[in-house]
Amino acid sequence: MRKLRSLLAKGLGQTRALWPDIRSTYRWVHAAARILKNTAGRAAEDVKARYARLLEEWNKRKDACGRLGEAVERFLKVTRSYRPGLFHYLEVPDLPPTNNGLEQFFGAQRHHERRTTGRKVASPSLVVRGSVRVLAATLTRLAPVSAADLAAVDVATWRQTRERLKRRHHARVMRARFRRNPAAYLADLEQRAFQQQALPP
């Protein structure tokens, strides 16, 4: 415990000069977070206006942030780039304000795939069949799938999905062939083009 206190004291001592800038700058960060959280349930236009005023005021005073001026400039720049989609959660019912849930969803998928396959990276087939595999893996974890559930599937939709996946798989195979031997791939395309031109109308 004594060693830990010594380390903390040393760290605080060496960073003492940074704390005033951090204290003044994070006041703005917390203000931005409160506006976006919108616990008061304000209308979307009101939240947008309040956030715009905060950013404008912060931009005027960014020189007073000392050593964190560059970080503040970065924050304002990234906020401007995300601005068009920043307030959708206020305009679309039941839309989460962040993508944390989506990241957890894909994180769980990566975790389970690693456990079942031993692979540390996603399998190539996940890129092609991810729209089906990820949903199937998630649904089967939530509840068992019965034969009756499978029988209720719309066959026409199932065939369309299969056809779409087949096209994506074929495109991936063609890209792999091109990367392995671009000259042979292009020569084959050229030969097939000449054969089609030679066919009688």
C-alpha positions as CSV (number, residue, x, y, z in Angstrom):
1,M,0.0,0.0,0.0
2,R,2.8,2.4,0.8
3,K,4.5,1.7,-2.5
4,L,1.2,2.4,-4.3
5,R,0.8,5.7,-2.5
6,S,4.3,6.6,-3.4
7,L,3.7,5.8,-7.1
8,L,0.5,7.8,-7.1
9,A,2.2,10.8,-5.4
10,K,5.0,10.6,-7.9
11,G,2.6,10.5,-10.9
12,L,0.5,13.4,-9.6
13,G,3.6,15.4,-8.9
14,Q,5.0,14.9,-12.4
15,T,1.7,15.8,-14.1
16,R,0.8,18.7,-11.8
17,A,1.3,21.2,-14.5
18,L,-1.2,19.5,-16.8
19,W,-4.2,19.4,-14.4
20,P,-5.4,23.1,-14.7
21,D,-5.7,22.6,-18.5
22,I,-7.4,19.2,-18.1
23,R,-9.8,20.6,-15.5
24,S,-10.9,23.6,-17.6
25,T,-11.1,21.6,-20.8
26,Y,-13.1,18.6,-19.5
27,R,-15.7,21.0,-18.2
28,W,-16.6,21.5,-21.8
29,V,-16.5,17.8,-22.6
30,H,-18.9,17.1,-19.7
31,A,-21.2,19.9,-20.9
32,A,-21.3,18.3,-24.4
33,A,-22.1,14.9,-22.9
34,R,-25.0,16.3,-20.8
35,I,-26.5,18.0,-23.9
36,L,-26.3,14.8,-26.0
37,K,-27.6,12.6,-23.2
38,N,-30.7,14.8,-23.1
39,T,-32.1,13.6,-19.9
40,A,-34.6,16.5,-19.9
41,G,-36.2,15.0,-23.1
42,R,-35.9,18.2,-25.2
43,A,-36.9,18.2,-28.8
44,A,-34.2,17.4,-31.4
45,E,-34.0,21.0,-32.8
46,D,-33.5,22.3,-29.3
47,V,-30.7,19.8,-28.6
48,K,-29.0,20.7,-31.9
49,A,-29.2,24.4,-31.2
50,R,-27.8,24.0,-27.6
51,Y,-25.0,21.8,-28.9
52,A,-24.1,24.2,-31.7
53,R,-23.9,27.1,-29.2
54,L,-21.6,25.1,-27.0
55,L,-19.3,24.2,-29.9
56,E,-19.2,27.8,-31.1
57,E,-18.3,29.1,-27.6
58,W,-15.7,26.4,-27.2
59,N,-14.2,27.2,-30.5
60,K,-13.8,30.8,-29.4
61,R,-12.1,29.9,-26.2
62,K,-10.0,26.9,-27.4
63,D,-6.8,29.0,-27.0
64,A,-7.4,29.1,-23.3
65,C,-7.1,25.3,-23.1
66,G,-3.3,25.5,-23.0
67,R,-1.5,22.3,-23.8
68,L,-4.8,20.6,-24.8
69,G,-5.5,23.1,-27.6
70,E,-4.6,20.5,-30.2
71,A,-6.9,17.9,-28.6
72,V,-9.7,20.4,-28.6
73,E,-9.2,21.2,-32.2
74,R,-9.3,17.5,-33.0
75,F,-12.6,17.1,-31.0
76,L,-14.2,20.0,-32.9
77,K,-13.0,18.6,-36.2
78,V,-14.3,15.1,-35.6
79,T,-17.6,16.5,-34.3
80,R,-18.1,18.5,-37.5
81,S,-17.5,15.3,-39.6
82,Y,-20.0,13.3,-37.5
83,R,-22.5,16.2,-37.3
84,P,-25.0,15.1,-40.0
85,G,-25.7,11.8,-38.2
86,L,-25.1,12.9,-34.6
87,F,-28.8,13.5,-33.7
88,H,-30.6,10.6,-35.5
89,Y,-31.3,9.0,-32.1
90,L,-33.5,12.0,-31.2
91,E,-35.5,11.8,-34.5
92,V,-35.9,8.0,-34.9
93,P,-37.9,6.2,-32.2
94,D,-36.1,3.5,-30.3
95,L,-32.8,4.2,-32.0
96,P,-29.9,4.0,-29.5
97,P,-27.7,7.1,-29.1
98,T,-24.5,5.1,-29.6
99,N,-23.4,2.0,-31.5
100,N,-22.1,0.3,-28.3
101,G,-24.8,-2.4,-28.5
102,L,-23.8,-3.1,-32.1
103,E,-20.2,-3.4,-31.1
104,Q,-21.1,-5.8,-28.3
105,F,-23.1,-7.8,-30.8
106,F,-20.2,-8.3,-33.2
107,G,-17.8,-8.8,-30.3
108,A,-19.9,-11.7,-29.0
109,Q,-19.9,-13.2,-32.5
110,R,-16.1,-12.9,-32.7
111,H,-15.8,-14.5,-29.2
112,H,-18.0,-17.5,-30.0
113,E,-16.4,-18.0,-33.4
114,R,-13.0,-18.0,-31.8
115,R,-14.1,-20.6,-29.2
116,T,-15.6,-22.9,-31.8
117,T,-13.0,-22.7,-34.5
118,G,-9.8,-21.6,-32.7
119,R,-9.2,-18.9,-35.3
120,K,-8.0,-15.6,-34.0
121,V,-9.3,-13.7,-37.0
122,A,-12.6,-13.9,-38.8
123,S,-12.8,-16.7,-41.4
124,P,-13.0,-15.6,-45.1
125,S,-16.4,-17.2,-45.4
126,L,-17.7,-14.8,-42.7
127,V,-17.1,-12.0,-45.2
128,V,-19.2,-13.7,-47.8
129,R,-21.9,-15.2,-45.6
130,G,-21.8,-12.9,-42.6
131,S,-25.3,-11.5,-43.3
132,V,-26.7,-15.0,-42.7
133,R,-24.1,-16.6,-40.4
134,V,-24.0,-13.8,-37.8
135,L,-27.8,-13.7,-37.5
136,A,-28.1,-17.5,-37.4
137,A,-25.5,-17.8,-34.7
138,T,-27.1,-15.1,-32.6
139,L,-30.6,-16.4,-33.0
140,T,-29.6,-20.0,-32.1
141,R,-27.9,-18.7,-28.9
142,L,-31.1,-16.8,-27.9
143,A,-33.5,-19.8,-28.4
144,P,-33.4,-23.2,-30.0
145,V,-34.6,-23.5,-33.6
146,S,-37.2,-26.2,-34.3
147,A,-38.1,-28.0,-37.5
148,A,-41.4,-26.0,-37.5
149,D,-39.4,-22.8,-37.5
150,L,-37.4,-23.9,-40.6
151,A,-40.6,-25.1,-42.3
152,A,-42.2,-21.7,-41.9
153,V,-39.4,-20.0,-43.9
154,D,-40.5,-18.4,-47.2
155,V,-38.9,-20.5,-49.9
156,A,-38.8,-17.7,-52.5
157,T,-36.9,-15.4,-50.1
158,W,-34.6,-18.3,-49.1
159,R,-33.8,-18.9,-52.8
160,Q,-33.1,-15.2,-53.3
161,T,-30.7,-15.2,-50.3
162,R,-28.9,-18.3,-51.6
163,E,-28.5,-16.7,-55.1
164,R,-27.2,-13.5,-53.6
165,L,-24.6,-15.4,-51.5
166,K,-23.6,-17.4,-54.5
167,R,-22.9,-14.3,-56.5
168,R,-20.8,-12.9,-53.6
169,H,-18.9,-16.1,-53.4
170,H,-18.3,-16.2,-57.1
171,A,-17.0,-12.6,-57.0
172,R,-14.6,-13.5,-54.2
173,V,-13.3,-16.5,-56.1
174,M,-12.7,-14.3,-59.2
175,R,-10.8,-11.8,-57.2
176,A,-8.6,-14.5,-55.7
177,R,-7.8,-15.9,-59.2
178,F,-6.9,-12.4,-60.4
179,R,-4.6,-11.8,-57.5
180,R,-2.8,-15.2,-58.0
181,N,-2.2,-14.7,-61.7
182,P,-3.4,-11.4,-63.2
183,A,-2.0,-12.1,-66.7
184,A,-3.7,-15.5,-67.0
185,Y,-7.0,-14.1,-65.7
186,L,-7.0,-11.2,-68.2
187,A,-6.0,-13.5,-71.0
188,D,-8.9,-15.8,-70.2
189,L,-11.3,-12.8,-70.2
190,E,-9.9,-11.7,-73.6
191,Q,-10.3,-15.1,-75.1
192,R,-13.9,-15.4,-73.9
193,A,-14.7,-12.0,-75.3
194,F,-13.3,-13.0,-78.7
195,Q,-15.4,-16.2,-78.7
196,Q,-18.6,-14.3,-78.0
197,Q,-17.8,-11.9,-80.8
198,A,-17.2,-14.9,-83.2
199,L,-20.6,-16.5,-82.4
200,P,-23.2,-16.0,-85.2
201,P,-26.1,-13.7,-84.3
